[in-house]
Amino acid sequence: MAVGREEVEIVKPRSDKREYRRIVLRNALEVLLVSDPETDKCAASMDVSVGSFSDPEGLEGLAHFLEHMLFYASEKYPVEDSYCKFIAEHGGSTNAFTASEHTNYYFDVNVDSFEEALDRFAQFFIKPLMSADATTREIKAVDSENQKNLLSDAWRMNQLQKHISEKSHPYHKFSTGNWDTLEVRPRQKGLDTRNELIKFYKENYSSNLMHLVVYSKENLDKIHHMVEKKFQEIQNSDKSCSRFPGQPCTSEHLQVLVKTVPIKQGHKLRVIWPVTPEIRHYKEGPCRYLGHLIGHEGEGSLFYVLKILGWATSLSAGEGEWSWDFSFFKVVIDLTDAGHEHVQDIIGLLFKYISLLQQSGVCKWIFDELSALCETKFHYQDKISPIDYVVNVASNLEIYPPEDWIVGSSLPCEFNPGTIQMVLDKLSADNVRIFWESKSFEESTDMVEPWYGTTYSMNRISVSTIQEWMSSSPDENLHLPVPNVFIPTDLSLKISEEIKFPILSRKSSYSSLWFKPDTVFSTPKAYVRIDFSCPHASNSSEAEVLTDIFTRLLMDYLNEFAYYAQVAGLYYSVHHTNTGFQVTVVGYNHKLRILLEKVIEKIASFEVRPERFAVIKEVAAKDYQNLKFQQPYQQAMYYCSLILQDNTRPWTEQLEVLPSIKGEDLTNFLPLLLSRTFLEFYVAGNIERVEAESIVQHIENILFHGPQPICQPLYPSQHLTNRVVKLGTGSSHFYCAEGLNPSDENSALVHYIQVHQDDIMMNAKLQLFALTAKQPAFYQLRSVEQLGYITVLMQRNDYGIRGLQFIIQSTVKGPGHIDLRVEEFLKMFESKLSQMTNEEFKSNVNALIDMKLEKHKNLREECAFYWREISDGTLKFDRRETEVAALRQLTQQELLDFFNEYVKVGAARKKTLSVRVYGSLHASEYTTDKNQPVQPSSTQIEDIFGFRRSQPLYGSFKGAYGRVKL
């Protein structure tokens, strides 16, 4: 029997219908049971209170390596990869991550397979098998994971902060691990990594250090019985939880200014203070309060002032990395070129703002407002997927008392000025670490961080120096924010029409309105998306750049007004699309219309402000330049889209035209951009049809019916389409490109198989094949052959043109070789598919049906699904139901025929495109592969645009408005 269940009143959102129970098993494993009768998926997360801080000296990355190894096999289920295969074949997913002081393992799966999945999961913590062969292979996977991070600024800067800390503190360590730390160095010391792995597992993986969350459709008593049966055999060695007292930063690591060189273009300033961890005062929320004020973007804020001066493009503030024993408060500022020249002034202004907070004292009204916002957010939070939910909650179990397991630190409710003042006092000049990143420091660094090779220099910075910077910084009007007018007070639910799918509620030559009231989620939230279809936006690379800058400027102009809305849970975005731009507003419906009308007003009265134009142009240029630092697999996917999607242009053209574009060019272009426009609206959520139609009418009046109309309707010939290249039947194409970053050793392959244009039965066959082959492909190409950490088989959908793609990134082999391995896998899988039993086939079909019948979790998820149908022009709002009906009709022979006709190597109707990106390790293969004789059935693409012009195109679903009647 369990040691007991303690009846604890767990705080949960008012709208949460789930039931919770805390139990402790006889082996001291603490468990939270969650019963959700409405769920379509079940999930579990095991959080183990040991992480990379516990890595033995000289075995950096061992905790992370164990996280990789644990899922391989167990004594009860000894077949390697059988757990991942079972999960994948039953509609689920599985993953894990290693943090400093804990490691989390989690999965989700279809409801009817949960009990067996949970049993397989439990066995990893009871009797795992870690074979010698798998150990060697998986060290390569860890090394490949590290390889992909080596040129990532986020990883590099994080490790640099760790490097400049006390060597005796575990914060200083390198946590990922690589071939050197897990294979070469241990071998040199006479250590066997597998033996060390098993030893580490036995010493640290004790049930009293584990916390489990189980999320099921069953009632609490049934879940209780199931958990007890499956997890009580985990060994309890009664190990005490590792603690790491002491501070990572001593006096020699404080009052320092570190200049460092990033990979990407741009300048960044990180100002960091060690502070008392908020977790010790989580109901008082000191870091949340200070982060809210220092990170504010409204008028009078630090960011507002820096933006007016043209020195910064973004600013964030709040608690960064933390544990029970230490924590850092961070302010991160993205600088313009001008800001880079005024860093002393910026640091001076930051300390001036902190001084303002000291002088103002801790304000009760600000805390109360923040507390009220947090309370509304908590009680009206969107439901998320069970797998995300269990991971979020599992990490709370060790940290908080049981009543706060769900709420965590998200509800600051106890006003204690002394606690806030204590943390504020730590934000001082004698306690600061400043990290300043810029390419301009390339010639002036004298030190190298050993794990990532980041170059840097370090200087002491005195309190008097910072005081001088404060004195000499501009005399700007810094002040606290004003009360937030966007806080919703009407959270009532409208009586909604029973409408299952979006309806075309209104249509004119100016716009169409798709409307879908909330009949499912019962939250006081709404969603409005407006697609501005503007033919002049995509006429040329210049037009695309100007449209992009226009949308960025709109976001920039709106910020100080709309930031208050964002804080109050009302979000907006304006972004550039292939055919114009889109406006999205989502959040509490009470004041949504105020924000939306402000956005439209800004569009209608838009004027180019030269000083902001210069800043935004600079940001855009850096963003374009930094595309060359994308991961090679992302570059390969980009080339694939460029080859397949008609009317797309390369970002290199936009980068080329950008320098010559001036503010007056945008002033002249804007009337042309908006002169011919069609608006497509999607309005959903807690909103009535009459209000949705009133919103559309209001926006039409502003844009189309003013004294001097800004917009006119499109001519019939101007409605834009989405056209995709139709690869020749039986054809094979390949495109070779050198990686854009010469320092990146990784190569990548996208092996794409084009199959069909959207068709319900064909979709069912394609999706079933993808589900069946996904895990075997991962196991063979990644786990067995160890081609690379990033290895995936997934579906691809270009505006309704569907296919499959293998995506693999590797330092081990070049893309030409990987392409051959993909074909070998398909040959091998052919026999597996033909030998599949009828029972396995039915199991896969049922798993896919369960996945398709999974309900949307929240309004955003539902809107994203329906908007895809609208933007692609497919308009199959009942897609899931019709595809399920098709799956129920599908036979095993039809699946085999589908494979033999479209996917099998050498199939008569097969159409493939291989995009190969060559990293620096495989540069010689690039020349060889490009120059080798091409097979008769294969075509090398040398000129993407020449190829695209020579190919037929699929018809477009988009633009065929004759099919849609009111």
N, C-alpha and C positions, 0 to 999 in steps of 0.2 A: 504493500500500500504506500501511497504518497505520505511524506512526513505531514503534509496537511495543506489545506487551502485556507488562506487567510482572507476573510471577507473584508476587502478594502474598497472604499468608494473611489473608483478611478474617475478623475475629472475628464469629461469628454464634451465635444461640441453639442450644443442643444439639438442640432439637426441629426446627430449620429444615432442611427437605430441599431448599431452593432452592440453585442453583449461581450463583456470582458470578464476574465477570471484570472487571478494570480494563484499559481500552485508552486509548491516546492517538492520535488521528488525525493525519494529516500537517499539518493546519492548527492543531495544538496543542489541539484540543477534547478535553477529558478526559471519559471516558465510563465509567459502571458498567453492565455488562450483567447482567441477572437472568433466569435461566431457571427457570420454574416449570411443570413438565409438568401439574400438577393445576389450573392456573388456568382460569377461565371468561372472564376479561377480560384484555386487555392494556392497558398504560398507559405513558406517558412524561412526564417532567418536565424542562424546560430551565430551569436557574437561571443568570441573567445577573448578573455581579458589578457591577451599577450600579443605584442606587435613587434615592430622592427627595433624598438628601444631594447628589446631583450636579445637581439642578435649577439652571439658570442664574439669576443674579440677575434678579428682575423677571418670571420665568416660573414662578412657583410651581405645582407640579403637573404639570410637563411630562413627567417620567418616568412618572407614573401615567397621563397622557393617552396616551403612547406604548403603554403596556400595553393600553389600550382599543383603540387603532388597529391594532395589529399583526395582529389576527385577521380584519380585513375581507377582504383579497384579496391575491394575489401574482401575479407575472407569469405563472407557469405555470398558476395557477388563478385567472383574473381575475374570475370571476363573484362579485360581492359576496355574502358570507354563505354561500358554497358549502361552506366548511370546517365551520362550525357545523351546517349542514344535513346534511352527510355524517355527522358524528359522531352527531347526534341520531337520524338514520334508521338507524344501525347500532348502536343500543343503548347509546350512550356519552354522556359529558358532558365539558364543557371549561370551563376557567376560568383566572384568573391573579390575582396580587396583587403589589403594589409595597411593598417594605419600605424601610428607610433606606438600606441598602447593597446590596440585591439585588432583582431582579424575577424572579418565577417563573411560568412558563407550563406548563400541564399538561392532559392529557386521558386518558380511557379509552374503550375501544371493544370490541365483540365480537371474538373471536379472529380470525375469517376476514376481517375488514376492516382488520386492524391495519396491514398493509404500506402500503396506500393512504393510510390516515389519517396514518401517520408521514411519508409523502412530502409530504402537504399541510402538515403541521405544520412540517417542515424548511424549506419554501419561505419561511416568514415570516422566517427568519433568513438567507435567501439573497437573495431579491429581493421584498420586500413592496411592495404598491401602497397608497399612502395618498392617495386622491383628494381634491380640494378639497371636493367636495360632502360626502363622508363626514366630513371633518375638522370642518366646521361643525356637522354633526349630532351628532357624538360629543362635542364640547365641551358640548353641551346635556346629554348623558348624564352626563358628569362633574359638571356643575353640579347635576343632579338627585340624583346620589349624595351630593354635599355637602349638599344641602338636607335629605335625610333624616337627616343626622348632626347638624344644627345644634342640635337640642334633646336630644341624647343626652349624659348626664352623663359617660359614659366618654370620648367624644371631646373634650368641653369641658375636662375636668380634665387629660387628656393634653396638650392644646395649651397649657393654662395653665402646666403644668410646663415645657414647651418655651419658652414666652414669657419666663419668669423664668430666663433663661440668657444666656450670652454671645452677643451679636448676630452676632459674626463666625464663630461655630461653626454648622455646618449643622443641629445638633440644634434650633436656635432656629426653623427654618423651618416654614412651613405646607406640608404635603406633598400634600394631596388635590387642590388646584386647584379653580377655579370659573370662571364666565363672566367675571368681572372679571379674574382673573389670566391666563386663557388667550385672551381675546378683546378685552376693552375696553382694558386697559392696553397690551398689545403694539401694538394698532392706533394708540393715541395716540403711541407711540414710533416709529411707522413700521415696525413689525416685522410680518412675515407669519408667523402661528403655524405654518402647514404647512411653510414653509421652515425654521423653527427646529426643528420636529419631525424633519424629514429630516436636518438637520445633526446634531442630538443623536443620532439613530440611527447615522449614519455614524461619528461620533466615539467612540461608546461600545460599540456592539454588535459586538465583535470576538471571533472564535471562541476566542482564548486566554483570554478572560474568561468563557467559558461552561462549564457543567458539566451533563452530560446523564445521566439515568438511564432505561434502557429495560427494561421488564418484559414478558416474552413467554413463550408456551408452548413456543416452539422451543428447540432446543439452542443452546449458547453460540456455536458456530461459525456457525450460520445467522444468529443475531442480529448477530454481529460483521460478517458480510458485508453484511447489510441496512443497518446503521448507517453503515458505511463508505461505501456507495454513495450514501446519501441526505444525509449531513451533511458530507462532506469539501469541498463547494463553499462552505461558509460562509467569508466573507472573514476572514483573519487580518491585522489591521493592527498586531499586536504591541503593543497598548496596555498600559501598566502599570496594575495595579489601583489605583483611587483610594484614597488613605488620608486620614484626617481626624484628624491628631494634635492634641494639646491637649485640654483638659478643657472640657466645656460649661459648667461652673459654676466661676466664680472666687470670690474671697472675698466679693464683694458679693452673690452668690447663695446663700451659706451663712449659717448662723446666722440664718435668717429664719423668721418665722411668718406664713403667708399665710392670711387668712380669706376664704372665697369662698362664693358663693351658688349652690347646685345648682338644677336644674329640679325634681327629685323631693323628696318629703318624706323626712326622715331626716337624721342627722348622721354624718359620717365623718371619720376622722383618718388622714392618710397621713404617715408619718415616713420620710424618705428620706435615704440617705447615698451620696455617690459613693464607689465602692470599686474595687479592682483587678478587672478582668474575670475571672470564673471560667474562661473559655475558656483562659486562659494556664496554668491549673493544674487542668485538667478531671479528671485522674486522682486528684487530691487532694480535690476537691469541697469547698472551704472554704465557699462560700455554701450548698451543700446541707446541710452539717453545721449551720451556724448557723441556717438557715431551719427545719430539723427541730426545733431546741430552742426558738427564739424563737416559732415558730408552733405549738408543741405544745399540746394541749388537755387532757392528763391532769392528775391531781391535782398541785398544786404549781407548775403552769405559770402564765405571765402571764395567759393567757386564763381559766384556771380561777379565778384570784383576781378578775379583772375581772367574771366572770360571777357569782360569789358576792356581790360587792358590788352587783350589778345595774346595771353600767355599760356592758357590751358584749354584743353578740349574735353577733359573729363576729370572727375575727382570722386574718390570713394573713401569712406572712413568707417572703422569699426574693429572689433576684435578679430585677429587673425588666428594663427595656430595657437592652440591652448591645451592644457592638461589640468589636472587638479592642482599641480604644484607651480606651474608657470604659464604665462600668457603674454601675447604681444598685441598692443593696440597699433593699428597701421593706418596711415593716410597715404593713398596712392594717387599721384597726379600725372596725367598725360600732358606733356608740354608741347607747345609749338616751338618753332625755331627761335622766335623772339623770347618765349618763356625760358628756353635753354640759356639764353644770354642774360636772363634776370633771375637765376635760381636763388641768389642771395636775397633778393627782394621777396621772392615767393616764400622762402623759409621764414623771412621776417614777418610777412603778412600772416602766415600760419600761426606763428607764436603770438602775434598781435590778437588774433581771433581767440586763441586759448586764454590770453590775458583778459579779453572782453568777457569770456565765460567766468573767469575768476572774479572780476569786478561785479558782474551781474548777479552772482550767487546762483544757487540751484533753484530754478523756477518751478513752483508747484504746478502752475497752469500748463506748462509744456509737458511735464511728466504725466499729468492727468489726461491731456490730449493724446499723448503717445499710448498710454495705457488703454484708453477707449478705442483707439484705432486697432491695437493688438487684439482687444477683446472681440471687436466686430469681425476681424480677420479670422480669429480662431473659431468663432461660432458659425460663421458662414463660409468656412473653407470648402474648396472643391474636394470631392472624393477623388482619390488617385488610385492607381492600379495596386492590387494587393501586394505585388512584389516590392514596389517602392515603399509601400506603407510598412511592411514588416521590417525592412532594412532601417527605415527612419526610427521606428520604435525600438528595435532591438538594441541599438546603441544607447538608448536612454535607460535601459534596465539597470545597468551597473551604476549609473551616475545619479539618478533621481530616486526619491522615495516612491513607492508604488502608486500613490495617489496622483503623482505627476508624470507617470510614464508616458501618457499620450501628449500632455500639454508641454512637457519639457520646460524650456525657458522662454516660451513664446508669449507668456502673459505676465509682464512686469506689473505688479499690483500693489506693492508696498513702497510708499514714498519715504525714502530715507536719505535726506540731503548729505548726511555725513559719509555714507558709502560712496555716493557719486563724487563728493569732494575729495575723498581719499584717492580715487582713480584719477580724477582731474589733476591732483597734485603731482601725480607720476608723469604727466605730460610736460616735463620740464626740460630745460636746456642741458642739465647735467645728467640726464638719463636717456639721451636720444641716440639713435643709430640712423644715419642718413645714407641711402643707397641711390646713386645718381647714374642712370644708364644713358649712354649715347655712343653712336658710332664715332663721334668726334674725338673720343678718348683713345682711339686705336694706337696712336703713337706715344701715348703718355702713361701706359700701365707698366708695372714692374713685377707683378705677381700673377700666378696662375692657380686657379682652383683645380685640384687634382682629378676629380671624377668626371667633370664635363669639359675641362680645358678652358673655362671662362677666365679671361684676363681682367685684372683689376689693379687699382692702387688704393692705398688707405692713408688718410691723414687724421690727426687729432683735431678736434674742433672745440674751442673753449666756450664757456658760458658767456664771457665778455664779447666774443666774436658774434654770437647769436644776438646778443643785446644790441651790438652795433648794427647788425642787419635789420633788426626791428626799428631802430631809430632812423636808418636811412631809407627804409621802404616807403612807398607812396602813402600819402595820407588819405586813405579811402574811407568811405562811410560804412564801416562794418557794423552790422546790428543783428539782433536775434530775429527769427522769423515771426510773422504775424499769425494770429489764429487762422486755422485752415477752413476755408469756406466750402471745401469739397467733401467734408465729412458727411456721409449719408445719414439722414435721420428718418427717412421713410424706407423701411425695409419690408414693407408689406408685399404680398404676392398678388398679382393680377389674376382675375378669372380668365383662363385661357381657353381658346377654341381647341377642340380635339382634332388636331391636325398631325397626322403621323409623319408625313414627309413634307419638305419645303414645297410651297405653292408659288406660282407666278401670280402675284397679287396685283401687279400694276405694270403696264408696259406702254411706252410711248416712243416717239422717234428720239427722245432725249435719254431715256433710261429704261431699265427693267428692274423690278423689285421682287426678289425671292424672299418669302416670309416663312418663318417656322417658330411658333410660340413654344415656350418650354412646357412640355407635358410630362417631364420625367424627373428633373433635378430639384424642383421646388426651392430655388435660391433666388434672392432679389438681384439678379445679375442679367445683363443683356450684352449682346454682341452685334456690332455693326461693322460691316466691311463694304468699302466702295472701291470698285475697280474703275479707274479712269483709263479708258481705251483711247489713246491719242496716236493716230497714224504718224504724225510728225516727230514722235519721240524716238522712232527707230529708223529714220531715213538714212542716217549716216553715223559714223563713230562720233563726230562732233555733237550731233543731236543727242546721242546716248549719254555722253559725258555731261552735257548741259542739263539734261533731265535729272541725272544722278545728283549733280550739284544743287539743283533746284529743290529736290526732296530733302537733301541734307540741310540746306538752309532753312527750309520750313521747320524741321525738327529743332534746329538751333533757335529760331525766332520764338517758337512756342514754349521753350523750356522753362523760363522763369515763371510763366503763368501755369503751365500744365504740370510742373513738378509737384505742386501741392495736390493736384488730382492723383498723381501717381502714388504719393505717400498715403492718400486716402483710399487706395485700392481701385483706381480708375486709370487704365493704361491706354496709351495711344501709340501708333506708329505711322510713319509715312515712308514708304520705300519704293524705289525704282523697280519696274518690271520690264520684261522684254517688249511690252506693248504700251508702256506709259508709266503709271504709278498707282499705288494703292494706299488708301487710308483705312486704318483699323482702329476702332475704339471698343474696349471691352472692360467690364467691371460692374460695380453696383449701378443699377439703372437709374437711381434717383436723380443724379446730376449729370448723367452721361450726355444728355442733349446739350447742356451748356458747353461742355468741352468740345463736342462734335461741331457745334455751330461756330465756335472760336477757330477751329481748324479750317473750316470752309471759308470763314471771313478772311483768314490769313492768306489763303490761296487767291481769293478774289481781289484782295488789295495788295498783293505781293509787290514789294519793291526791293531792288538789290542794294544792300548796304555794303559799300566798297570794303570797309574794314573787316566785316564778317565774311564776305566773298573770298578775300585773300586767305583767311584762316582755313575756311572749309576747302578751298582749292588745295592748300598745302596738305591737309589731312587726306583728301582723296588721292593725291599723288602718292603719298606714302602707302596708302592701302593698296593701290595698284602695284607699286614697286614690290610690296611684301608678298604678293601672290607667288613670286618665284621661290619663296621659302615654304610653300605648302609641302606637306608630305608627298612623296612621289606617287602614292596611290591616288591622292586627290588630284594631282596633275593628270594622271592617266584617265580618271573619270571625267575631268574637264575636257580633255581632247576627244573622248568618246562622245560627249554631248555636242561638241563643236562639229564633229563629223556628221552626226545624225540629225541635229536640229537645224532646219532651214532658217535663214534670216538671223542667225546668231553671229556675233563678231568677236574676234579675239581681244582679250583685255590689252594686249600689246599695242593694238591700234589706238585704244582709248588713252593709254599712257603716252603715246606719241603725240596725240593732238592736244593733250591737256595743257602743256606749258604755254601754248599760244592763245589759250582762251582767256578772255577778259570779262570784267563785270558787265560792260556794255553789250557784249555778245549775248549774255543771259537776258539782259533787259530787252534786247531786240527779239530774242528767240521765244520768250515766254508767251507773248500774244499769239505767235504762230503755233506753239505747242498746244495751247488750249482752244485754238480757233475751231478745230473740229474734234469733238469729244463725244463719246458714248459712256454713260455711267451704268455700271451693273452693281446693284445693291444686294447684300444679303443681311437681313435683320432677323435676329433670333433672340430667344430668352424671355425674360419677364417683361414683356412689352406687348401692347395690343396692336391689332392690325391697323386700326385707324391712326394710331400714333406713328407707326412705321410709315404709312402712306403720307402722313403730314410732314415727317422728316424729309422724305423724298421731294415732296412738293416745295418745301421751303428751300432746299438746295437747288432744285431746278430754277426756282424764281431768282435766286441770287446769280446763278451762273448763266442762265439762258434767257431770262426775261427782264433784265434790268434795262434802264434807259439806253445804255450802250452795252449790249450783251457781250460777255467775255467769250462764251462758247456758242457754237452752232452745231446742229446734229451732223452726224456722219452722212456722207453720200452712201448709197447702197454698195458702191464698189470699194468703200474704205473700211468695211468691217474686217478686222484683223483675224488671221487664221494661225493655227499651229500646225505646221507641216513637218513631216519627218521623212528622212531618206528611206526608200524601200530597197533594201539590199537584194541583189539578184539571187534567185532560187539556185541552190547548189553552189553558191559562191563562197569564197573565203578571202577576207581582206585583212591586211595588217598595216599598222602605222608605227613607225619607230621615231622616238624623240629622245634627245639627251636630257637628263634631269636639269632643271633650271638652276639649281644650287650646286656648284662644283664641289662644295664641301660635303655634300650628302652622299654617303656610300650606298644607301638603299636604292634598289631598283624596284619597279612595280609592273604588274600586268593587270589589265582588264580584258578578260576573254568573254566577249558578248555574243550571245546566240539570239538573233532576232527571230520571233516566232509568228506573231499574228497581230491583226488589229482587233481591238476590243470586241470580244464575242463571249457570251456567257459560258457555253460548254468548253470552248478552248481555254478560257481563263481557269475553269475548274481543273482541267487536265494539267495545265502549266503549274498551278499552285500546288496540286497534289504531288507532282514530280519534284518540285522545289522542296517541299516538306520532307519527302522521302530521302532525297539525296543530300540535304544540307549537312546533317551531322556526319555521315560517312565521308563527305568531301573534307570537312574540317579535320576529322580524325586521320585520314590518310595523308593529306597534304601538309597539315601542320604537326599533328602529334607523332606520326610515324616518320614522314620524310623531313620534317622540321624545315620546311621551306621558308617560313617566316611567321612572326607573331600575328600579323594581320593576314588572316586567311578566311575568306567568307564566300559562300555561294548564296546568291539572293536573286529575287526577281527584279526586273527593271521595267519601268513604265514611263515612256515618253509620250505624253498627251494621248494616251490610249493605245500606243503601239507597245506591245508587251514582249518580253523576252527574259532570258536568264543571264546573269553575269557572275563570273568568278573574279574576285578581287584579291590579289596576293602581293604583299610587299616583302622584299627579301634582300639580305646582304650575302646570303649563302650561294644563290644561283642567279644568273642573268635572266631577263624576261623571256628570251627565246627558249631557254631550257625549261623554264616554268610552264610555258605554253605547251610544250611536249608532255610535261607531267600532267597537265589538266586533261589532255587527250587520253593519256594512259589511264587516268582515273575513270574517265567515261567508258573506256573499253572494259575495265575491271568491273565497274558498276553495272554494266549491261548484263553480266551473268547473275549478279545479285538480284537485279530487278526481275529477270526471267525465273529465278528460283523462289521468288517471294511467295509465301503461302497465301491462300485465300483469307485466312484469319489475320495475317499481317496486313494485307491489303485493306480489309474492312476496318481494322484498327486505325490505320492511317487516315482513311476516309472519315471515320467518326471523329478523330482528333481535329481534322481540318474543319469539319462542320461545327464542332464545339467552339473553335477559334472564331469562326465567322459569326456565330450567334452571340458572341460576347457583347454585352451591352456597353455603350459609351459610358465612361466614368463621370464626365462632367461636360458642361456646356462648350468649352473650348474644343474638346475632343470631338464632340458631335459636329460642331461647326466646321472643323478642319475636314472631316469626312465629306460633308455635303458640299463645301466650297470646292473641293477637288473635282467633284462631278460637274459643278458649274464652270470652273475655269478651264477644264479639259473639253467642255462642251458635250460630254457623254450623257449627263443628266439621268443616269440610272440610279435614282435615289433608293430604289429597292434592290440594289445590287446584291447585297448579302443574302437576302431571301431567295433571289433567283439563282444565285450561284450554289446555294445549299440544295435547292431543288435539282440542279444539274448534277451535283455530286452524288445525290441519292440514286441517280439513274446510271452513273458511270460504272463500267465494268473493268475488271482487271485487264482484259484483252485490249480494251480501248486505251488504257494507260500505256501498255506495251507498244501498241501501234503508234501512239503519239511520240514515244521515245524514238522508235525506229524511223519515224518519218522526219522528225525535226531536230533531234538532239544527238542521236548516235553518230559516232565518228564515221564520215563517209555517207551519211544519209542523203538521199536524193534531193530533199527539199530543205536541207540545212543551210542556214545563212549565218556566217560568223564574221566578227570583227575583233581582231586582237590589237589592243593598244599597248605598246611596250615603252616604258620609260627606263632609261639606263642610268644608274647611279655611277659614281666615280670608280667603284670597284669593278664595274663591268663596261667601262668606256671602250675598251678594245673590241668587245663583242658588238657594240653598236655599229662600228664600221663593217665588221665581218657580216653581221646579219643583214645590213642594208644592201651589201654588194653580192650576197650569195644568189645563185640562180633561183628564180621563183618557180614554184611548182605550177603545172598547167592550170590547175583549178584555183590557184591563189593569185591575188592581186596586191601589189604593194602600193599604198597610198603615199604619194610624195607631196602632192599639193592638195590640202584639205578642201580648198574652195573650188579648185578645178574639178575634184572628184565629186563634190556636192552638186555642182552645176550639171554634171554629166549623168546624174542618177534620177530615176523616177521618184516621185514622192507619194506617200499615202495621202488620201483625202483627209481633210480636216473636219473634226466634229465641231470645233469652234467656228462661229460665223455662219452656221447653217440655221439661222433663226427662223426660217420658214417652218421648221418642225415644231416650234414651240408656240402653242396657242394659249390665250388667256382662258 
